[in-house]
Amino acid sequence: RSIRFGASVQDVLADLGPPHTVFYKVKNVGGSVQLQTLSSAATDTNDESVAADPMMTHIYGMHRDYFFNFIDLGLDILFDGYSHAVKKFILH
């Protein structure tokens, strides 16, 4: 198995299988970064004007960076929200 920076989501899934959890990066008003699971990211945008419009909620969430968490491997992989390519590896 070999995964490189810039690898696609499909490449990672083919090599490692499905992740244990997927987390989305969300920046708060103060600039701090939080991680949310798919279920909480779909319902919480941290922006009242965006949350009021369902179409904007969908657009807002489309290009957020996200992590695949491979808990059994001690590995998180960060994907770019636009290109869906590997940006970062985090080893635990």
Disulfide bonds with the S-S distance in Angstrom:
none
